[in-house]
Amino acid sequence: MIVLSVTAVYQSRKASANEKLAQEQKILAQKNEKLAQKNAEIAQENADAAIKNQEIAEKNQVIAEAQRSAARAQIYQSKVGGLYISTLLALDSMRRSPSQEAEDILRKNISLLPVPIAQMEQSDIINALEISPSGDSFVTASADGTACVWELQDGKMRFCVDSPDAVEDAAFSPDGKIVATGDVSVK
């Protein structure tokens, strides 16, 4: 009986110790669950912050590219023959991220660009263009098989001549009364 009593007391103490250990394990598991939830929240916040920072970085890159285009436009603006490149760079800058600097460059460039008087069209590439000796007309040689003489003042066509193949060159005679053309015909 004594052995059974001692065994029962020992088993009771062991059961109490196991119960206490189980309770501690339960509390630790609850703390770990709360910590895991907090870590998940922090991870989500970090992911959101990373996305926001990526968006800011991309926006800053666009602004930097716009500023670079505006700076290059300003450089080309002062170079001989750079007016068109400067204007295109300023337009690129305005398209990417509008700024007062790019707008000022565009305003100045537009005031300096030549105003078209007229626009002439031929149905294919112009291979050659020559102004007449008198300076009142010009001739165009086109890949569409035509050579045309145009008024320089208003862009009106005086006449056109056809060729069976692309016209590669056209020129006025020294007195301006004759136009010679050359095409790619090989026979």
C-alpha positions as CSV (number, residue, x, y, z in Angstrom):
1,M,0.0,0.0,0.0
2,I,2.8,2.3,0.9
3,V,4.4,1.7,-2.5
4,L,1.2,2.4,-4.2
5,S,0.7,5.6,-2.2
6,V,4.3,6.7,-3.0
7,T,3.7,5.9,-6.7
8,A,0.4,7.7,-6.7
9,V,2.0,10.8,-5.1
10,Y,4.9,10.6,-7.6
11,Q,2.5,10.2,-10.5
12,S,0.3,13.1,-9.1
13,R,3.4,15.4,-8.9
14,K,4.5,14.3,-12.3
15,A,1.0,15.0,-13.7
16,S,1.0,18.4,-12.1
17,A,4.4,19.2,-13.5
18,N,3.2,18.1,-16.9
19,E,0.1,20.2,-16.6
20,K,2.2,23.2,-15.6
21,L,4.6,22.5,-18.5
22,A,1.6,22.2,-20.9
23,Q,0.2,25.5,-19.6
24,E,3.5,27.2,-20.2
25,Q,3.7,25.7,-23.7
26,K,0.2,27.0,-24.4
27,I,1.2,30.5,-23.3
28,L,4.4,30.4,-25.3
29,A,2.4,29.2,-28.4
30,Q,0.0,32.1,-27.9
31,K,2.9,34.6,-27.7
32,N,4.5,33.0,-30.8
33,E,1.2,33.3,-32.6
34,K,0.9,37.0,-31.7
35,L,4.5,37.5,-32.7
36,A,3.9,35.8,-36.0
37,Q,0.9,38.0,-36.7
38,K,2.9,41.1,-35.8
39,N,5.7,40.0,-38.1
40,A,3.2,39.3,-40.9
41,E,1.8,42.8,-40.4
42,I,5.3,44.3,-40.5
43,A,6.2,42.3,-43.6
44,Q,3.0,43.6,-45.3
45,E,3.9,47.2,-44.3
46,N,7.4,46.7,-45.6
47,A,6.0,45.2,-48.9
48,D,3.7,48.2,-49.2
49,A,6.6,50.6,-48.5
50,A,8.7,48.9,-51.1
51,I,6.0,49.3,-53.7
52,K,5.6,52.9,-52.8
53,N,9.4,53.5,-52.9
54,Q,9.5,51.7,-56.3
55,E,6.8,54.1,-57.6
56,I,8.7,57.1,-56.3
57,A,11.9,55.9,-57.8
58,E,10.3,55.4,-61.2
59,K,8.7,58.9,-61.0
60,N,12.1,60.4,-60.0
61,Q,13.7,58.6,-63.0
62,V,11.1,60.1,-65.4
63,I,11.8,63.6,-63.9
64,A,15.5,63.1,-64.1
65,E,15.2,62.0,-67.8
66,A,13.0,65.1,-68.5
67,Q,15.6,67.4,-66.8
68,R,18.4,65.8,-68.8
69,S,16.4,66.4,-72.1
70,A,15.8,70.0,-71.0
71,A,19.5,70.5,-70.2
72,R,20.5,69.0,-73.6
73,A,17.9,71.1,-75.3
74,Q,19.5,74.2,-73.7
75,I,22.9,73.1,-75.0
76,Y,21.8,72.5,-78.5
77,Q,19.8,75.8,-78.5
78,S,23.1,77.7,-78.7
79,K,24.8,75.5,-81.3
80,V,24.7,76.3,-84.9
81,G,22.1,74.1,-86.6
82,G,20.9,72.8,-83.3
83,L,17.5,74.6,-83.2
84,Y,15.5,71.6,-84.4
85,I,17.3,69.1,-82.1
86,S,16.8,71.5,-79.2
87,T,13.1,71.8,-79.9
88,L,12.7,68.0,-80.1
89,L,14.6,67.6,-76.8
90,A,12.4,70.3,-75.2
91,L,9.3,68.5,-76.4
92,D,10.6,65.2,-75.0
93,S,11.2,66.9,-71.7
94,M,7.7,68.4,-71.7
95,R,6.1,65.1,-72.6
96,R,7.9,63.3,-69.7
97,S,7.5,65.9,-67.0
98,P,6.3,69.4,-67.8
99,S,8.6,72.1,-66.4
100,Q,9.1,75.9,-66.7
101,E,12.6,75.4,-68.1
102,A,11.4,73.2,-71.0
103,E,8.5,75.5,-71.7
104,D,10.9,78.5,-71.9
105,I,13.1,76.7,-74.3
106,L,10.2,75.7,-76.4
107,R,8.8,79.3,-76.5
108,K,12.2,80.7,-77.5
109,N,12.8,77.9,-80.2
110,I,9.3,78.3,-81.7
111,S,9.9,82.0,-82.1
112,L,13.1,81.3,-84.0
113,L,11.8,78.4,-86.2
114,P,11.0,79.4,-89.8
115,V,7.4,79.7,-90.7
116,P,6.4,77.4,-93.7
117,I,5.1,79.3,-96.7
118,A,3.7,76.3,-98.5
119,Q,4.1,72.6,-98.5
120,M,4.6,70.7,-101.7
121,E,4.1,67.0,-102.0
122,Q,5.2,64.2,-104.3
123,S,4.1,60.7,-103.9
124,D,7.6,59.3,-103.2
125,I,11.1,60.3,-101.9
126,I,12.7,63.4,-103.3
127,N,16.1,62.4,-104.6
128,A,17.3,65.8,-105.6
129,L,16.4,69.5,-105.3
130,E,18.0,72.5,-107.1
131,I,17.1,76.2,-107.1
132,S,17.0,78.0,-110.5
133,P,19.7,80.5,-111.4
134,S,17.1,83.3,-111.2
135,G,16.1,82.2,-107.7
136,D,12.4,82.2,-108.4
137,S,11.8,78.5,-108.7
138,F,13.2,75.1,-107.9
139,V,13.1,71.6,-109.4
140,T,12.6,68.3,-107.6
141,A,13.6,64.8,-108.8
142,S,11.4,62.1,-107.2
143,A,11.5,58.3,-106.9
144,D,7.9,58.4,-108.1
145,G,9.2,58.9,-111.7
146,T,8.5,62.7,-111.9
147,A,10.6,65.8,-112.0
148,C,8.6,69.0,-111.1
149,V,9.4,72.7,-111.2
150,W,7.8,74.7,-108.4
151,E,7.4,78.5,-107.7
152,L,9.7,79.4,-104.8
153,Q,7.5,82.2,-103.6
154,D,4.2,80.4,-103.1
155,G,5.0,76.7,-103.7
156,K,2.7,76.4,-106.8
157,M,3.7,73.7,-109.3
158,R,4.7,75.1,-112.8
159,F,4.9,71.7,-114.5
160,C,5.9,68.1,-114.0
161,V,7.5,65.6,-116.4
162,D,7.2,61.8,-116.1
163,S,9.8,59.2,-116.5
164,P,9.4,55.4,-116.6
165,D,11.7,55.0,-113.6
166,A,12.7,56.9,-110.5
167,V,14.2,60.3,-111.3
168,E,17.6,60.5,-109.6
169,D,18.7,64.0,-110.5
170,A,17.4,67.2,-112.0
171,A,19.2,70.5,-112.8
172,F,18.7,73.8,-114.5
173,S,20.8,75.0,-117.4
174,P,22.9,78.1,-116.6
175,D,20.4,80.5,-118.1
176,G,17.5,78.7,-116.2
177,K,15.5,78.0,-119.4
178,I,16.1,74.2,-119.6
179,V,15.7,71.5,-117.0
180,A,17.7,68.3,-117.4
181,T,16.7,65.1,-115.6
182,G,18.4,61.7,-115.1
183,D,16.6,58.5,-114.2
184,V,17.8,54.9,-113.4
185,S,16.6,53.3,-116.7
186,V,18.9,50.7,-117.9
187,K,18.2,49.3,-121.4
